[in-house]
Amino acid sequence: MRFQAGGGKADRASTETTPRPGGRRLLALAARTAALLCLPAAALAAPAPHRGPRTPADITQAMETGPHAGLCDKCHTSHAGEVTPQPNALLGPDDNALCDGCHTVAWKGGSYPGTWLYAGSAHGSNPATVWPGPSPPARTDMPAGGKCVNCHDPHGWDDATGTIPHLAVGREEQLCLACHGGSPALVNVQTDQLKPFRHPAQDYTGRHTGADESQPSSFAFSPVNNRHAECEDCHDPHVARTDPPPLAPTLDAPKSVLGVSRVRVLNGPAGSTPSYFFTPGADTVSAPVAEYQLCFKCHSSWTAQPSGQTDFGVVLNPNNPSYHPVEAPGRDLTLQPGAFAPGWSATSVTPCGSCHGSDLGTVRGPHGSNFRYLLRQPYTATSAHEAMTPDGLCFQCHAYDVYANPFASDAVRRASRFNKPGSASGHAEHVGGQQVPCYACHVTHGSTTLPHLLATGRSPGIVSFTETLAGGTCTPTCHGPQTYSINYAR
């Protein structure tokens, strides 16, 4: 006998002449299903409108073992001769109202927030949200936009490795990339996922266990390696909204990551590990709802990180002597407006996405980049002498002419904090004139011991630094100790 498997897979052939164990029972149940639905068996054998498994036996087996096991009468009439105007003996129109009849408890199962939130989401409200195919075949019933059955099959769906969890019609990132791979979604995530530096959504399978993941071990590197970055770790498809163009960076999480679990922090003294609080996606109230909290599920000591990976929960602590303003705005409001690139100031915050994301700028979020560390712009992570250019990462926020152009006017360069006595060219002289990259003297995220994001121990770089009210004294590797002064009123 020969069966056509669901999910668009190749046919499965068998040369058996005797039904397999349980085969007679399955076929009998399939025949009973056909009779109860008042439909000929041939009709059930054809592809159903919701594109479920294709034979009566497959449907019966799915309904015996899947999440909808034993619930046929929740969607179909089972009385012979009963009149229903709906196709396939459905109890109601083939739309979300039929699903909502049972899925009435918000957040049960972890990710579905209920009808009203889903209806306002990007998937629920967009008429273009229609399954494009080819496997399962594209939906042609109209209007199909926003229907649950675009992503879920009520009878279950198979791929090459078996039945797909959550009644989804695609496994993990394959479900999302069917639309977000160039069409019909306008955001092409697949392009970034093919770049050399990316979150590894396509590298692993089976590690993400669902929206109920709430333990550090679910994301830990050891003792069992559960590190993963599936689309659902950062996006809830039932809640996510379209992000408007940001007027200015804020601490608020992008609307595209709403409804996703996160890790909040209570910070202690400088250099200390914060207290962590896991917060489920259903909690949209506990403030702040910030982007960095999403990243902390993997990139902090809340979980077991790979050896050598930065603990951002420690270095981004706003109680440190210096930090990039990711968790809170910066403290030094005396920084000169001219020291920043247009749109940035001393009160700006820098969400993780300010530096990490698509190098093309076409997709928001750290899906993939051609630059190391998943950066949006190039960054020289070496202290070796190298010319820095205006398109470098640092100069997307900090003014290039102030910090790296020795030919800029004195009036411009005086916006730099530290200057060689009698000169306004402290930073620009080093970075632009001597080609000392920012990395030689500065850490990126935060310092638990030094002000101004200063780093020691690099060559060329700084051996030691002592701060004074007027400026500070620096001992570098390239010349003797030098006292610098602040060239503006504090």
C-alpha positions as CSV (number, residue, x, y, z in Angstrom):
1,M,0.0,0.0,0.0
2,R,1.1,3.6,-0.5
3,F,0.4,6.7,1.5
4,Q,1.0,10.3,0.7
5,A,2.6,11.9,3.7
6,G,1.6,15.3,4.9
7,G,3.8,18.4,4.9
8,G,4.7,18.1,1.2
9,K,7.2,15.4,1.8
10,A,8.0,12.7,-0.7
11,D,5.7,9.7,-0.8
12,R,6.3,6.9,1.7
13,A,6.2,3.5,0.1
14,S,5.6,0.1,1.7
15,T,5.6,-3.3,0.1
16,E,3.8,-4.8,3.1
17,T,0.7,-6.9,2.2
18,T,-0.4,-7.3,5.8
19,P,-1.5,-4.2,7.7
20,R,1.1,-3.0,10.2
21,P,0.2,-3.4,14.0
22,G,-2.7,-1.2,14.6
23,G,-3.3,-0.7,10.9
24,R,-6.7,-2.4,10.8
25,R,-7.8,-0.3,13.8
26,L,-6.6,2.9,12.1
27,L,-8.3,2.1,8.8
28,A,-11.5,1.3,10.6
29,L,-11.4,4.5,12.5
30,A,-10.7,6.4,9.3
31,A,-13.8,4.8,7.7
32,R,-15.8,5.7,10.8
33,T,-14.5,9.3,10.5
34,A,-15.7,9.5,6.9
35,A,-19.1,8.1,7.8
36,L,-19.6,10.5,10.7
37,L,-18.7,13.5,8.6
38,C,-21.2,12.3,5.9
39,L,-18.4,12.6,3.4
40,P,-17.0,10.0,1.0
41,A,-13.7,8.6,1.9
42,A,-12.3,9.9,-1.4
43,A,-13.1,13.5,-0.3
44,L,-11.0,13.0,2.9
45,A,-8.2,11.5,0.9
46,A,-7.9,14.7,-1.1
47,P,-6.0,17.7,0.3
48,A,-8.3,19.4,2.8
49,P,-8.8,23.2,2.8
50,H,-6.7,23.5,5.9
51,R,-4.1,21.2,4.3
52,G,-3.9,18.6,7.0
53,P,-2.6,15.0,6.7
54,R,-4.0,13.6,3.4
55,T,-5.5,10.2,4.2
56,P,-8.3,9.3,6.5
57,A,-5.8,7.1,8.4
58,D,-3.4,10.0,8.8
59,I,-6.1,12.3,10.1
60,T,-7.4,9.8,12.5
61,Q,-3.9,9.1,13.8
62,A,-3.1,12.8,14.3
63,M,-6.4,13.3,16.1
64,E,-5.6,10.4,18.4
65,T,-2.1,11.6,19.4
66,G,-1.9,15.3,18.8
67,P,-3.0,18.3,20.9
68,H,-6.5,18.1,19.5
69,A,-6.8,14.3,20.3
70,G,-10.4,13.3,20.8
71,L,-11.7,16.8,20.1
72,C,-13.2,16.2,16.6
73,D,-16.7,17.4,17.7
74,K,-15.2,20.8,18.8
75,C,-14.8,21.7,15.1
76,H,-17.0,19.2,13.2
77,T,-20.5,18.0,13.4
78,S,-20.7,14.3,14.0
79,H,-24.4,13.6,13.3
80,A,-25.2,11.9,10.1
81,G,-27.7,13.9,8.1
82,E,-27.3,17.1,10.1
83,V,-27.2,20.1,7.9
84,T,-24.4,22.6,8.1
85,P,-23.7,25.3,5.6
86,Q,-19.9,25.1,6.3
87,P,-17.5,23.0,4.2
88,N,-16.0,19.9,5.8
89,A,-18.9,19.7,8.3
90,L,-17.4,22.5,10.3
91,L,-19.5,23.9,13.1
92,G,-18.7,27.5,12.1
93,P,-16.9,29.5,9.4
94,D,-13.3,28.6,8.8
95,D,-11.9,31.6,10.6
96,N,-10.4,32.5,13.9
97,A,-13.7,32.5,15.7
98,L,-13.7,28.7,15.5
99,C,-10.3,28.6,17.2
100,D,-11.2,31.2,19.8
101,G,-14.1,29.0,20.9
102,C,-11.6,26.8,22.8
103,H,-8.5,29.0,23.1
104,T,-10.1,31.3,25.7
105,V,-7.4,31.4,28.4
106,A,-4.8,34.0,27.6
107,W,-1.2,32.9,27.7
108,K,-2.1,29.3,28.3
109,G,0.7,27.4,26.7
110,G,3.0,30.5,27.0
111,S,2.6,32.6,23.8
112,Y,-1.0,33.1,22.8
113,P,-2.3,36.2,24.6
114,G,-5.9,36.0,23.7
115,T,-8.0,37.3,20.8
116,W,-7.8,41.0,21.5
117,L,-4.0,41.2,21.6
118,Y,-3.6,38.9,18.6
119,A,-6.1,40.8,16.5
120,G,-4.0,44.0,16.9
121,S,-0.7,42.3,16.2
122,A,1.2,42.5,12.9
123,H,0.2,39.0,12.0
124,G,-3.4,39.3,13.1
125,S,-4.2,42.6,11.6
126,N,-2.4,42.5,8.3
127,P,-4.5,41.2,5.3
128,A,-1.2,40.2,3.6
129,T,-0.4,37.7,6.3
130,V,-1.3,34.7,4.1
131,W,0.7,31.4,4.0
132,P,2.6,31.5,0.7
133,G,3.5,27.8,0.3
134,P,4.8,25.7,-1.3
135,S,4.7,23.3,1.6
136,P,2.0,23.1,2.7
137,P,0.4,24.6,-0.5
138,A,-0.3,28.3,-0.5
139,R,-3.7,29.3,0.9
140,T,-6.2,30.4,-1.7
141,D,-9.3,30.8,0.4
142,M,-10.1,34.4,0.8
143,P,-10.0,36.4,3.0
144,A,-7.1,34.4,4.6
145,G,-5.1,37.3,6.1
146,G,-4.5,36.9,9.8
147,K,-6.1,33.4,10.1
148,C,-4.6,31.1,12.7
149,V,-4.5,28.3,10.0
150,N,-1.9,30.3,8.1
151,C,0.7,29.0,10.6
152,H,-1.2,26.1,12.3
153,D,-2.9,23.0,11.0
154,P,-5.6,21.8,13.4
155,H,-4.9,18.1,12.4
156,G,-1.1,18.5,12.7
157,W,1.6,18.6,10.0
158,D,4.7,16.5,9.4
159,D,8.1,17.3,8.0
160,A,11.1,15.0,7.3
161,T,11.7,14.4,11.0
162,G,8.2,13.8,12.2
163,T,5.2,15.7,13.5
164,I,5.9,19.4,14.0
165,P,5.1,20.7,17.5
166,H,2.3,23.1,18.3
167,L,0.4,22.1,15.2
168,A,2.6,24.4,13.2
169,V,3.0,23.9,9.5
170,G,6.8,24.6,9.6
171,R,9.5,23.8,12.2
172,E,11.2,26.6,14.1
173,E,12.8,29.2,11.8
174,Q,11.4,27.5,8.6
175,L,7.9,28.6,9.6
176,C,9.0,32.2,9.9
177,L,11.3,32.3,6.9
178,A,8.5,31.1,4.6
179,C,7.2,34.7,4.7
180,H,10.2,36.6,6.1
181,G,12.6,35.3,3.4
182,G,11.8,38.0,0.9
183,S,8.0,37.6,0.3
184,P,5.3,38.2,1.2
185,A,6.7,40.0,4.3
186,L,8.5,43.2,3.5
187,V,11.2,42.4,6.1
188,N,13.7,39.9,4.7
189,V,15.3,38.3,7.7
190,Q,16.7,35.4,5.7
191,T,19.3,37.6,4.0
192,D,20.8,38.5,7.3
193,Q,20.7,34.9,8.4
194,L,23.0,34.0,5.6
195,K,25.7,36.4,6.7
196,P,28.9,35.2,8.5
197,F,28.0,36.8,11.9
198,R,24.4,36.0,13.0
199,H,22.3,34.6,15.7
200,P,22.4,30.8,15.1
201,A,18.7,30.2,14.5
202,Q,19.5,27.8,11.7
203,D,22.3,25.9,13.5
204,Y,20.4,23.9,16.0
205,T,17.0,22.3,16.3
206,G,15.0,20.9,19.2
207,R,16.7,23.0,21.9
208,H,13.9,25.6,22.2
209,T,11.2,24.0,24.2
210,G,8.5,26.7,24.0
211,A,7.4,30.0,25.4
212,D,7.4,28.5,28.9
213,E,11.2,28.4,29.1
214,S,11.9,30.1,32.4
215,Q,15.0,28.5,33.9
216,P,18.6,29.5,33.4
217,S,19.3,26.0,32.3
218,S,17.1,26.5,29.3
219,F,19.7,28.8,27.8
220,A,22.9,27.5,29.5
221,F,26.1,26.5,27.9
222,S,26.9,23.9,30.6
223,P,26.6,21.4,32.0
224,V,24.2,20.7,29.1
225,N,24.6,22.9,26.1
226,N,21.1,24.4,25.6
227,R,22.3,27.6,23.9
228,H,19.9,28.5,21.1
229,A,18.4,31.6,19.4
230,E,15.2,30.6,17.7
231,C,12.9,33.3,16.3
232,E,10.5,32.6,19.2
233,D,13.2,33.5,21.8
234,C,13.0,37.1,20.7
235,H,9.6,37.4,19.0
236,D,6.1,36.4,19.9
237,P,4.2,36.1,16.6
238,H,0.9,36.5,18.4
239,V,1.8,39.9,20.0
240,A,4.6,41.5,17.9
241,R,3.7,44.8,16.3
242,T,5.4,46.7,13.4
243,D,8.0,49.2,14.7
244,P,7.5,52.8,13.6
245,P,10.7,54.6,12.6
246,P,12.2,55.6,16.0
247,L,12.4,59.3,16.6
248,A,15.3,58.7,19.1
249,P,16.7,55.6,20.9
250,T,14.9,54.8,24.1
251,L,15.0,52.2,26.9
252,D,11.7,50.8,25.7
253,A,11.8,47.5,23.9
254,P,10.9,47.6,20.2
255,K,7.3,46.6,19.5
256,S,8.6,43.7,17.5
257,V,9.7,41.9,20.7
258,L,6.6,42.5,22.8
259,G,5.2,39.5,24.6
260,V,8.6,37.7,25.0
261,S,10.1,36.7,28.3
262,R,13.0,38.8,29.6
263,V,15.3,39.1,32.6
264,R,15.1,42.2,34.8
265,V,18.0,43.3,37.1
266,L,18.4,44.9,40.5
267,N,21.9,46.4,40.4
268,G,24.3,46.5,43.3
269,P,27.7,48.2,43.8
270,A,30.1,48.7,40.9
271,G,31.5,45.5,39.5
272,S,29.0,43.3,41.3
273,T,26.6,40.7,39.8
274,P,23.1,42.0,39.9
275,S,20.0,40.2,41.2
276,Y,18.1,38.7,38.3
277,F,14.3,38.3,38.0
278,F,12.9,36.2,35.2
279,T,9.8,37.9,33.8
280,P,7.4,35.9,31.5
281,G,6.1,37.4,28.2
282,A,2.7,37.8,29.8
283,D,4.1,40.4,32.1
284,T,4.0,43.7,30.1
285,V,3.7,45.8,33.2
286,S,6.9,45.4,35.3
287,A,9.0,48.4,34.3
288,P,11.1,48.9,32.4
289,V,10.2,46.7,29.5
290,A,13.6,47.2,27.8
291,E,15.5,45.6,25.0
292,Y,18.6,44.7,27.0
293,Q,16.4,42.5,29.3
294,L,15.7,40.2,26.3
295,C,19.5,39.9,25.6
296,F,20.2,39.1,29.2
297,K,18.5,35.7,28.8
298,C,21.7,34.5,27.1
299,H,24.3,37.3,27.6
300,S,24.5,37.6,31.3
301,S,25.4,35.5,34.3
302,W,21.7,34.8,34.9
303,T,22.6,31.7,32.9
304,A,25.8,29.7,32.3
305,Q,27.6,31.5,29.5
306,P,30.4,30.1,27.3
307,S,33.9,30.7,28.6
308,G,35.2,34.1,27.6
309,Q,31.8,35.6,26.8
310,T,31.2,39.1,28.4
311,D,28.8,39.2,31.4
312,F,26.8,42.2,30.3
313,G,24.9,42.2,33.6
314,V,28.1,43.3,35.3
315,V,29.7,45.7,32.8
316,L,26.5,47.6,32.0
317,N,25.7,48.3,35.7
318,P,24.9,52.0,35.9
319,N,26.7,52.1,39.3
320,N,30.0,51.4,37.6
321,P,32.5,54.3,37.2
322,S,31.7,54.3,33.5
323,Y,29.3,52.5,31.2
324,H,27.5,52.9,27.9
325,P,24.0,54.1,28.7
326,V,22.2,50.9,27.9
327,E,20.3,50.4,31.2
328,A,20.1,54.0,32.2
329,P,21.1,57.4,30.8
330,G,24.7,58.6,31.4
331,R,25.5,60.7,34.4
332,D,27.9,63.3,33.0
333,L,25.6,66.0,31.6
334,T,28.6,68.4,31.1
335,L,29.6,66.6,27.9
336,Q,29.5,69.1,25.1
337,P,26.7,68.9,22.5
338,G,29.3,69.2,19.7
339,A,30.9,66.0,20.9
340,F,28.1,63.9,19.4
341,A,26.9,63.0,16.0
342,P,23.5,64.5,14.9
343,G,20.6,63.1,16.9
344,W,22.8,62.1,19.9
345,S,23.5,64.0,23.2
346,A,24.7,63.5,26.8
347,T,21.2,62.4,27.8
348,S,20.8,59.7,25.0
349,V,20.5,56.0,25.7
350,T,22.0,53.4,23.5
351,P,19.9,50.2,23.3
352,C,21.7,47.1,22.2
353,G,20.3,47.6,18.8
354,S,22.1,50.9,18.4
355,C,25.3,49.0,17.8
356,H,24.2,45.4,17.0
357,G,22.1,44.6,13.9
358,S,22.0,44.4,10.2
359,D,24.9,46.1,8.4
360,L,22.5,47.0,5.6
361,G,20.1,48.7,7.9
362,T,17.1,47.1,6.2
363,V,16.1,44.8,9.1
364,R,15.9,46.0,12.7
365,G,17.5,43.6,15.2
366,P,20.6,41.5,15.5
367,H,19.7,38.8,12.9
368,G,22.9,39.0,11.0
369,S,25.8,41.2,9.8
370,N,28.9,41.1,7.7
371,F,30.8,42.7,10.6
372,R,32.2,40.8,13.6
373,Y,30.1,40.8,16.8
374,L,27.0,41.3,14.8
375,L,27.7,45.0,14.5
376,R,25.9,47.5,12.3
377,Q,29.1,49.3,11.3
378,P,32.8,48.2,11.2
379,Y,34.7,48.4,14.4
380,T,38.4,47.8,14.9
381,A,38.8,45.5,17.9
382,T,42.6,45.8,18.0
383,S,45.0,48.3,19.5
384,A,47.3,48.1,16.4
385,H,47.7,51.3,14.6
386,E,45.0,51.7,12.0
387,A,43.2,54.6,10.5
388,M,39.6,55.1,11.6
389,T,37.0,56.4,9.1
390,P,33.8,58.3,9.5
391,D,31.7,55.2,8.8
392,G,33.1,53.4,11.9
393,L,30.8,52.3,14.6
394,C,31.9,54.8,17.2
395,F,31.3,57.7,15.0
396,Q,27.6,56.9,14.5
397,C,27.2,58.5,17.9
398,H,30.4,60.4,18.6
399,A,31.5,63.3,16.3
400,Y,34.2,62.1,14.0
401,D,35.7,65.6,13.6
402,V,36.0,66.0,17.3
403,Y,37.7,62.7,18.1
404,A,39.5,61.6,14.9
405,N,40.0,64.5,12.5
406,P,43.2,66.4,13.3
407,F,42.4,68.9,10.5
408,A,39.2,70.0,12.0
409,S,39.1,73.5,13.6
410,D,40.1,74.2,17.1
411,A,36.6,75.3,17.9
412,V,35.3,71.9,16.8
413,R,38.0,69.8,18.5
414,R,37.6,71.6,21.9
415,A,34.4,69.6,22.4
416,S,36.7,66.7,23.3
417,R,37.0,66.1,27.1
418,F,40.7,65.6,27.3
419,N,43.2,67.8,25.5
420,K,47.0,68.2,25.6
421,P,47.9,71.3,27.5
422,G,47.8,74.3,25.2
423,S,46.1,72.4,22.5
424,A,42.6,71.3,21.5
425,S,43.7,68.2,19.6
426,G,44.0,65.6,22.3
427,H,41.7,62.9,20.9
428,A,42.0,63.9,17.3
429,E,45.7,64.1,17.5
430,H,46.0,60.5,18.7
431,V,43.2,58.9,16.7
432,G,43.5,60.8,13.5
433,G,47.1,61.9,13.5
434,Q,48.8,58.8,15.0
435,Q,46.1,56.3,13.9
436,V,45.5,54.9,17.4
437,P,42.1,53.2,17.3
438,C,39.5,53.9,20.0
439,Y,39.9,50.3,21.2
440,A,43.5,50.9,22.3
441,C,42.3,53.1,25.2
442,H,38.6,52.3,25.7
443,V,36.4,49.3,26.5
444,T,33.1,49.1,24.7
445,H,30.3,48.4,27.2
446,G,31.5,49.5,30.6
447,S,34.3,49.5,33.1
448,T,34.0,48.3,36.7
449,T,37.1,50.2,37.8
450,L,37.9,53.2,35.5
451,P,36.0,56.3,34.4
452,H,35.5,57.3,30.8
453,L,35.3,53.7,29.6
454,L,39.1,53.6,29.8
455,A,41.0,50.3,29.4
456,T,44.5,49.4,30.6
457,G,46.9,46.7,29.6
458,R,46.7,47.1,25.8
459,S,49.7,48.0,23.5
460,P,49.6,50.6,22.3
461,G,47.3,51.8,25.1
462,I,47.2,53.0,28.7
463,V,49.3,51.7,31.6
464,S,47.5,53.7,34.2
465,F,45.2,56.7,34.6
466,T,44.5,59.0,37.6
467,E,41.6,61.4,37.4
468,T,41.6,64.9,38.9
469,L,38.9,67.7,39.0
470,A,40.8,69.5,36.2
471,G,41.4,66.4,34.0
472,G,43.8,63.6,34.7
473,T,47.2,62.1,34.3
474,C,47.7,59.3,31.8
475,T,50.7,56.9,31.5
476,P,50.5,55.3,28.1
477,T,52.8,52.8,26.4
478,C,53.9,55.3,23.7
479,H,55.3,58.1,25.8
480,G,55.8,59.2,29.4
481,P,53.1,60.4,31.8
482,Q,51.1,63.3,30.5
483,T,48.6,65.5,32.3
484,Y,45.5,66.4,30.4
485,S,43.0,69.1,31.1
486,I,39.3,69.6,30.3
487,N,39.0,72.4,27.9
488,Y,35.5,73.5,28.9
489,A,33.6,74.5,32.1
490,R,32.1,71.5,33.9
